[in-house]
Amino acid sequence: MIILQWCKTQIMCLLILIYIGIIYTKEGNNLNRLTHKSNCNKIFDFFYIVSETAVIFDGVTACTVNFLDVIPRTMNLLMHLGMFVSYEIYVVLLFWYWVTVTVGVPKRKWIKAVCILPSTVSILLTIIFLPSLEFVQGKYTNYSMGKSVYVCFISIAIYCVLTVGLIIIQHRYILEKKRQSIATTFVFIVIIMALQIIFPEALVSCIAASMTTISIYLNMENPAIYGLEHYQHEMVMGFATLVENKDDSTGGHIRRSSAYAVLIAKSLRKDKKYRNVITKDFLNNLVQSAPMHDIGKIGIPDAILQKPGKLTAEEFDKMKEHPVIGGKIIKDTFGHLFNGEYENMAFQVAMFHHEKWNGKGYPQGMSGTDIPLCARIMAVADVFDAVSAKRCYRDAMPLEECYSIIKNGRGVDFDPDVVDAFMRNRDKIEEIYYNKNITYK
């Protein structure tokens, strides 16, 4: 029982982590059965294991350092090495996690190298300086001190600075929930580390590791959140399909046009001009928003939607009301169910996907980059599917003719960049066109 005197904090943190792990695994398995696919975040899984390992080593060293007359110095050094390395890996994984959930996995190798370089150097220096580690006798407990400790704290400080840089550079493109979660985690780690530096006997590093892991689980990785998002997406798709059945005699317009839109966005993201705009969150919101683009047609009479011939001027004026109706439906109905960023994009897609680059579209006659990017993307996707699919008033046009319509609309009806992104992916466009089992996430 005397051991509990030295590591009771670490034991409590470990028990909490184990409990979270059990719930995470159980709820994750239930979610996988619901969605028929794995939704687990491999980075978080690894991060969770490392945080547990760090807390275990923290507890072990808290004990061994108080039995210097019994535990050989070599054993003490090895246990401390395990703790230092675990915490250093924990810190770099935390930063890497925030990068991937905000801007996505970096494509450039030098960016990846920058992310892991401080931790790699820190681990090497920790090993080099380990033999000089000192065990200091404190008033309440013994603790370690030396260059290896300083290196570990410097590594944490570097990743704190990188985290601040991430928030500053990408704050316009990071969801508010994620910004708040990152900021809260950052402040918590800084406070705990400051307390550990000022009062080295406190041995509270384990609290930072466990509470950070718990915070990420509750705010970001809780399978219940993914389950709710799954139900929301199913609700949106069900409602959009209901609207589609009023208008589209062949079906599939929602899934095809949404797939085209996501494909265009992913292609644009490769361009330096859009790299910081089309983030992972932008793509996720577009996946959810694209099916809502024609939701306003629910307010258009079936006689107009299903008319086999050309619409009269009065009928076309009525048809042109559907973007405004769709925007109002999203604001009044769906806006209270989803996050603000998604609501805003869904509104823009529904409201402005019939605006034209030259300002001759509707409902507001917007032009150029005044039209939201998501709506400019949706405009190309929507028109291509409209002309390439059979409708009640005409047969599907040949694909080459459909491509010509998009190409001729470059800089007139459509954003030139969006058209270019569309045209350089013709092979993938045709995969979507001919594939009845479309996936666009």
C-alpha positions as CSV (number, residue, x, y, z in Angstrom):
1,M,0.0,0.0,0.0
2,I,3.0,2.3,0.5
3,I,3.3,2.4,-3.3
4,L,0.0,4.3,-3.6
5,Q,1.6,7.1,-1.6
6,W,3.8,7.9,-4.6
7,C,1.6,7.2,-7.6
8,K,-2.0,7.6,-6.6
9,T,-2.5,10.4,-9.1
10,Q,-1.2,8.3,-11.9
11,I,-3.3,5.4,-11.0
12,M,-6.5,7.5,-10.9
13,C,-5.5,9.0,-14.4
14,L,-4.9,5.5,-15.7
15,L,-8.2,4.2,-14.4
16,I,-10.0,7.1,-16.1
17,L,-8.2,6.4,-19.4
18,I,-9.1,2.7,-19.2
19,Y,-12.8,3.6,-18.6
20,I,-12.7,6.0,-21.6
21,G,-11.1,3.3,-23.7
22,I,-13.8,0.7,-22.9
23,I,-16.6,3.2,-23.7
24,Y,-14.8,4.3,-26.9
25,T,-14.4,0.7,-28.1
26,K,-18.0,-0.3,-27.3
27,E,-19.6,2.7,-28.9
28,G,-17.2,2.5,-31.8
29,N,-18.3,-1.1,-32.5
30,N,-21.9,-0.1,-32.3
31,L,-21.3,2.7,-34.8
32,N,-19.5,0.4,-37.2
33,R,-22.4,-2.0,-37.2
34,L,-24.7,1.0,-37.9
35,T,-22.7,2.5,-40.8
36,H,-21.3,-0.9,-42.0
37,K,-17.8,0.6,-42.1
38,S,-15.0,1.6,-39.7
39,N,-15.2,5.1,-38.4
40,C,-12.2,4.9,-36.0
41,N,-9.5,7.5,-36.2
42,K,-6.2,5.6,-36.3
43,I,-4.2,8.6,-35.1
44,F,-6.5,9.0,-32.1
45,D,-6.2,5.2,-31.4
46,F,-2.4,5.4,-31.4
47,F,-2.5,8.7,-29.4
48,Y,-4.7,7.0,-26.8
49,I,-2.3,4.1,-26.4
50,V,0.7,6.4,-26.1
51,S,-1.0,8.5,-23.5
52,E,-1.8,5.4,-21.5
53,T,1.8,4.2,-21.8
54,A,3.1,7.6,-20.7
55,V,0.9,7.6,-17.6
56,I,2.0,4.1,-16.7
57,F,5.7,5.0,-17.0
58,D,4.9,8.2,-15.0
59,G,3.5,6.1,-12.2
60,V,6.3,3.6,-12.3
61,T,9.0,6.3,-12.1
62,A,7.1,8.1,-9.3
63,C,7.6,4.9,-7.3
64,T,11.1,3.8,-8.4
65,V,12.6,7.3,-7.8
66,N,11.5,6.9,-4.1
67,F,13.3,3.6,-3.7
68,L,16.8,4.5,-4.8
69,D,18.3,2.2,-2.2
70,V,16.4,-0.8,-3.6
71,I,15.9,-0.1,-7.3
72,P,19.2,0.0,-9.3
73,R,20.1,3.3,-11.0
74,T,20.1,1.6,-14.4
75,M,16.5,0.4,-13.9
76,N,15.5,3.9,-12.8
77,L,17.1,5.4,-15.9
78,L,15.3,3.0,-18.2
79,M,12.0,3.7,-16.6
80,H,12.6,7.5,-16.9
81,L,13.6,7.0,-20.5
82,G,10.3,5.2,-21.2
83,M,8.4,8.1,-19.6
84,F,10.3,10.9,-21.5
85,V,10.0,9.2,-24.8
86,S,6.3,8.4,-24.3
87,Y,5.5,12.0,-23.4
88,E,7.5,13.3,-26.4
89,I,5.7,10.9,-28.8
90,Y,2.4,11.9,-27.1
91,V,3.1,15.6,-27.8
92,V,4.0,15.1,-31.5
93,L,1.0,12.9,-32.0
94,L,-1.2,15.5,-30.4
95,F,0.0,18.1,-32.8
96,W,-0.2,15.7,-35.7
97,Y,-3.8,14.9,-34.7
98,W,-4.7,18.6,-34.8
99,V,-3.1,19.1,-38.2
100,T,-5.0,16.1,-39.7
101,V,-8.4,17.0,-38.3
102,T,-8.1,20.7,-39.4
103,V,-6.2,20.9,-42.7
104,G,-5.8,17.2,-43.4
105,V,-2.7,15.1,-43.9
106,P,0.1,17.2,-45.4
107,K,1.0,16.2,-48.9
108,R,4.5,17.7,-48.9
109,K,7.3,15.7,-47.3
110,W,9.0,18.7,-45.9
111,I,5.9,19.7,-43.9
112,K,5.7,16.2,-42.5
113,A,9.4,16.4,-41.6
114,V,8.9,19.7,-39.8
115,C,6.1,18.2,-37.8
116,I,8.2,15.3,-36.5
117,L,11.7,16.8,-36.5
118,P,11.5,18.5,-33.0
119,S,10.3,15.3,-31.4
120,T,13.0,13.2,-33.2
121,V,15.8,15.5,-32.1
122,S,14.3,15.7,-28.6
123,I,14.3,11.9,-28.2
124,L,17.9,11.6,-29.4
125,L,19.0,14.3,-27.0
126,T,17.1,12.7,-24.2
127,I,18.9,9.4,-24.8
128,I,22.3,11.1,-25.0
129,F,21.8,13.1,-21.8
130,L,20.1,10.3,-19.9
131,P,23.2,9.1,-18.0
132,S,23.5,12.5,-16.3
133,L,20.0,12.5,-15.0
134,E,19.8,13.4,-11.3
135,F,17.4,12.1,-8.7
136,V,16.6,14.9,-6.3
137,Q,15.2,14.4,-2.8
138,G,12.2,16.7,-2.2
139,K,10.2,17.5,0.8
140,Y,7.4,15.2,-0.1
141,T,8.7,13.0,-2.8
142,N,11.9,12.5,-4.9
143,Y,11.9,13.6,-8.5
144,S,14.2,13.7,-11.5
145,M,16.1,16.7,-12.8
146,G,18.7,17.2,-15.6
147,K,19.2,17.9,-19.3
148,S,16.8,15.1,-20.4
149,V,14.0,16.8,-18.4
150,Y,14.8,20.2,-19.9
151,V,14.8,18.7,-23.4
152,C,11.4,17.2,-22.8
153,F,10.0,20.5,-21.7
154,I,11.6,22.3,-24.7
155,S,10.0,19.8,-27.0
156,I,6.6,20.5,-25.5
157,A,7.2,24.2,-25.8
158,I,8.0,23.9,-29.5
159,Y,4.9,22.0,-30.2
160,C,2.9,24.6,-28.2
161,V,4.3,27.3,-30.5
162,L,3.5,25.2,-33.6
163,T,-0.1,24.7,-32.3
164,V,-0.5,28.5,-31.8
165,G,0.9,29.0,-35.4
166,L,-1.6,26.5,-36.7
167,I,-4.5,28.3,-35.1
168,I,-3.3,31.7,-36.3
169,I,-2.6,30.7,-39.9
170,Q,-5.7,28.5,-40.3
171,H,-8.2,30.1,-37.9
172,R,-10.5,31.3,-40.8
173,Y,-10.8,27.8,-42.1
174,I,-11.0,25.7,-38.9
175,L,-14.5,24.9,-37.5
176,E,-15.3,26.9,-34.3
177,K,-15.7,23.6,-32.4
178,K,-12.2,22.5,-33.3
179,R,-10.7,26.0,-32.6
180,Q,-12.2,25.9,-29.1
181,S,-11.0,22.3,-28.5
182,I,-7.4,23.1,-29.6
183,A,-7.3,26.3,-27.6
184,T,-8.7,24.6,-24.5
185,T,-6.2,21.8,-24.8
186,F,-3.3,24.2,-25.4
187,V,-4.1,26.3,-22.3
188,F,-4.6,23.2,-20.1
189,I,-1.2,21.8,-21.2
190,V,0.6,25.1,-20.6
191,I,-0.9,25.5,-17.1
192,I,0.0,21.9,-16.1
193,M,3.5,22.2,-17.5
194,A,4.1,25.6,-15.8
195,L,2.9,24.0,-12.5
196,Q,5.3,21.1,-13.0
197,I,8.2,23.4,-13.7
198,I,7.5,25.7,-10.7
199,F,6.7,22.8,-8.4
200,P,8.8,19.8,-9.6
201,E,7.5,17.6,-6.8
202,A,3.9,18.0,-8.0
203,L,4.4,15.2,-10.7
204,V,1.2,16.3,-12.5
205,S,2.3,15.6,-16.1
206,C,0.0,12.6,-16.1
207,I,-3.0,14.9,-15.5
208,A,-2.2,16.8,-18.7
209,A,-1.9,13.6,-20.7
210,S,-5.1,12.0,-19.4
211,M,-7.2,15.2,-19.5
212,T,-6.1,16.0,-23.0
213,T,-7.0,12.6,-24.2
214,I,-10.4,12.7,-22.5
215,S,-11.1,16.2,-24.0
216,I,-10.3,15.0,-27.5
217,Y,-12.5,12.0,-27.0
218,L,-15.5,14.0,-25.7
219,N,-15.3,16.8,-28.2
220,M,-13.9,15.1,-31.3
221,E,-13.8,11.3,-31.3
222,N,-16.9,10.3,-29.3
223,P,-18.6,7.7,-31.6
224,A,-21.9,9.1,-30.4
225,I,-21.0,12.3,-32.3
226,Y,-20.3,10.3,-35.4
227,G,-23.6,8.4,-34.9
228,L,-25.5,11.7,-34.7
229,E,-23.7,13.0,-37.9
230,H,-24.7,9.7,-39.6
231,Y,-28.4,10.2,-38.7
232,Q,-28.2,13.8,-39.8
233,H,-26.7,12.9,-43.1
234,E,-29.3,10.2,-43.6
235,M,-32.1,12.7,-42.8
236,V,-30.7,15.2,-45.3
237,M,-30.4,12.5,-48.0
238,G,-33.9,11.3,-47.3
239,F,-35.3,14.8,-47.6
240,A,-33.3,15.6,-50.7
241,T,-34.4,12.3,-52.3
242,L,-38.0,13.2,-51.6
243,V,-37.5,16.5,-53.5
244,E,-35.7,14.7,-56.3
245,N,-38.6,12.3,-56.8
246,K,-40.8,15.4,-57.6
247,D,-38.5,16.4,-60.5
248,D,-36.0,13.8,-61.7
249,S,-37.6,11.1,-63.7
250,T,-34.4,9.0,-64.0
251,G,-33.2,9.4,-60.4
252,G,-29.6,9.7,-59.2
253,H,-29.2,13.5,-59.8
254,I,-28.4,14.2,-56.2
255,R,-25.7,11.6,-55.8
256,R,-24.1,12.3,-59.2
257,S,-24.0,16.0,-58.9
258,S,-22.7,15.8,-55.3
259,A,-20.0,13.4,-56.5
260,Y,-19.0,15.8,-59.3
261,A,-18.9,18.7,-56.8
262,V,-16.6,16.9,-54.3
263,L,-14.4,15.7,-57.2
264,I,-14.0,19.3,-58.4
265,A,-13.2,20.6,-54.9
266,K,-10.6,17.9,-54.3
267,S,-9.0,18.8,-57.7
268,L,-9.0,22.6,-56.9
269,R,-7.4,21.9,-53.5
270,K,-4.2,20.8,-55.3
271,D,-3.9,24.4,-56.6
272,K,-1.9,26.6,-54.3
273,K,-4.6,29.3,-54.7
274,Y,-7.2,27.1,-52.9
275,R,-5.0,25.0,-50.6
276,N,-5.9,27.0,-47.5
277,V,-9.5,27.6,-48.6
278,I,-10.6,24.1,-49.5
279,T,-9.8,22.4,-46.2
280,K,-10.8,19.1,-44.8
281,D,-13.8,20.8,-43.1
282,F,-14.7,22.5,-46.3
283,L,-14.9,19.2,-48.1
284,N,-16.8,17.6,-45.2
285,N,-19.4,20.4,-45.3
286,L,-19.6,20.2,-49.1
287,V,-20.4,16.5,-48.9
288,Q,-23.3,17.3,-46.6
289,S,-24.4,20.5,-48.4
290,A,-24.3,19.4,-52.1
291,P,-27.4,17.1,-51.8
292,M,-29.4,20.2,-50.5
293,H,-28.8,22.4,-53.6
294,D,-32.3,21.8,-55.1
295,I,-34.2,21.4,-51.9
296,G,-36.2,24.6,-52.8
297,K,-38.0,22.7,-55.6
298,I,-40.3,21.3,-52.9
299,G,-42.1,24.6,-53.1
300,I,-42.5,24.5,-56.9
301,P,-45.7,23.0,-58.3
302,D,-45.4,19.5,-59.8
303,A,-47.1,20.8,-63.0
304,I,-44.0,22.9,-63.6
305,L,-41.4,20.4,-62.4
306,Q,-42.8,17.6,-64.5
307,K,-43.9,19.5,-67.6
308,P,-42.7,17.6,-70.6
309,G,-42.4,20.7,-72.8
310,K,-40.7,24.1,-72.7
311,L,-41.7,26.3,-69.7
312,T,-43.5,29.6,-70.4
313,A,-42.0,32.8,-69.2
314,E,-44.3,32.8,-66.2
315,E,-43.5,29.2,-65.4
316,F,-39.8,29.8,-65.7
317,D,-40.1,32.8,-63.3
318,K,-41.8,30.5,-60.8
319,M,-39.0,27.9,-61.3
320,K,-36.4,30.6,-60.6
321,E,-37.8,31.0,-57.1
322,H,-36.5,27.6,-55.9
323,P,-33.1,28.9,-54.8
324,V,-34.7,31.4,-52.5
325,I,-37.1,28.9,-51.2
326,G,-34.3,26.4,-50.6
327,G,-32.2,29.0,-48.7
328,K,-35.2,29.9,-46.5
329,I,-35.9,26.2,-45.8
330,I,-32.3,25.6,-44.7
331,K,-32.2,28.7,-42.5
332,D,-35.6,28.1,-40.9
333,T,-35.6,24.3,-40.6
334,F,-32.2,22.7,-40.9
335,G,-30.1,25.6,-39.5
336,H,-31.0,24.7,-36.0
337,L,-29.8,21.1,-36.3
338,F,-26.3,21.5,-37.6
339,N,-23.2,23.6,-36.9
340,G,-23.0,27.1,-38.2
341,E,-20.3,26.4,-40.8
342,Y,-22.4,23.7,-42.4
343,E,-25.6,25.7,-42.2
344,N,-23.9,28.6,-44.0
345,M,-22.5,26.4,-46.8
346,A,-25.8,24.6,-47.3
347,F,-27.5,28.0,-47.5
348,Q,-25.0,29.3,-50.1
349,V,-25.2,26.1,-52.2
350,A,-29.0,26.2,-52.3
351,M,-29.2,30.0,-52.8
352,F,-26.5,30.7,-55.3
353,H,-25.9,27.7,-57.5
354,H,-27.7,29.3,-60.4
355,E,-25.6,32.5,-60.2
356,K,-23.4,33.0,-63.2
357,W,-19.8,34.2,-63.5
358,N,-20.8,37.1,-65.7
359,G,-23.6,38.3,-63.4
360,K,-26.5,37.2,-65.5
361,G,-27.7,34.4,-63.2
362,Y,-30.3,34.4,-60.5
363,P,-31.7,35.1,-57.9
364,Q,-29.4,38.0,-57.0
365,G,-27.3,38.5,-60.2
366,M,-24.0,38.0,-58.4
367,S,-20.8,37.8,-60.4
368,G,-17.3,36.6,-60.3
369,T,-15.8,35.7,-56.9
370,D,-18.7,37.4,-55.1
371,I,-20.4,34.1,-55.7
372,P,-19.4,31.8,-52.8
373,L,-16.9,29.1,-54.0
374,C,-19.1,26.2,-52.9
375,A,-21.9,27.6,-55.1
376,R,-19.5,28.1,-58.1
377,I,-18.5,24.5,-57.8
378,M,-22.0,23.3,-57.5
379,A,-23.1,25.3,-60.6
380,V,-20.8,23.3,-62.8
381,A,-21.7,20.0,-61.2
382,D,-25.4,20.7,-61.4
383,V,-25.4,21.8,-65.1
384,F,-23.3,18.9,-66.3
385,D,-25.6,16.4,-64.7
386,A,-28.7,18.2,-65.9
387,V,-27.6,18.1,-69.5
388,S,-26.1,14.6,-69.4
389,A,-29.2,12.9,-67.8
390,K,-32.6,12.1,-69.3
391,R,-35.3,14.5,-68.1
392,C,-39.1,14.5,-68.6
393,Y,-38.8,17.2,-71.3
394,R,-35.8,15.9,-73.2
395,D,-33.3,13.0,-73.7
396,A,-29.8,13.0,-72.3
397,M,-27.3,14.8,-74.4
398,P,-24.1,13.0,-75.7
399,L,-21.2,13.4,-73.3
400,E,-19.0,15.3,-75.7
401,E,-21.8,17.9,-76.1
402,C,-22.1,18.1,-72.3
403,Y,-18.4,18.7,-72.0
404,S,-18.7,21.4,-74.7
405,I,-21.4,23.2,-72.8
406,I,-19.2,23.4,-69.7
407,K,-16.1,24.4,-71.6
408,N,-18.0,27.1,-73.6
409,G,-19.3,28.4,-70.3
410,R,-15.8,29.0,-68.9
411,G,-15.6,32.7,-67.9
412,V,-19.2,33.3,-68.9
413,D,-21.4,31.1,-66.9
414,F,-18.8,29.4,-64.7
415,D,-15.7,30.2,-62.8
416,P,-12.7,29.4,-65.1
417,D,-10.8,27.7,-62.3
418,V,-13.7,25.4,-61.5
419,V,-14.2,24.5,-65.2
420,D,-10.5,23.7,-65.5
421,A,-10.6,21.5,-62.5
422,F,-13.7,19.7,-63.9
423,M,-12.2,19.2,-67.4
424,R,-8.9,17.8,-66.2
425,N,-10.8,15.0,-64.4
426,R,-12.9,13.7,-67.3
427,D,-11.9,10.1,-66.6
428,K,-13.2,10.3,-63.1
429,I,-16.2,12.2,-64.2
430,E,-17.2,9.4,-66.5
431,E,-16.6,6.8,-63.7
432,I,-19.2,8.7,-61.7
433,Y,-21.5,9.0,-64.8
434,Y,-21.5,5.3,-65.5
435,N,-21.4,4.0,-61.9
436,K,-24.7,3.4,-60.3
437,N,-23.2,2.7,-56.9
438,I,-21.8,6.2,-56.3
439,T,-19.7,7.2,-53.3
440,Y,-18.5,10.8,-53.0
441,K,-17.3,11.2,-49.4
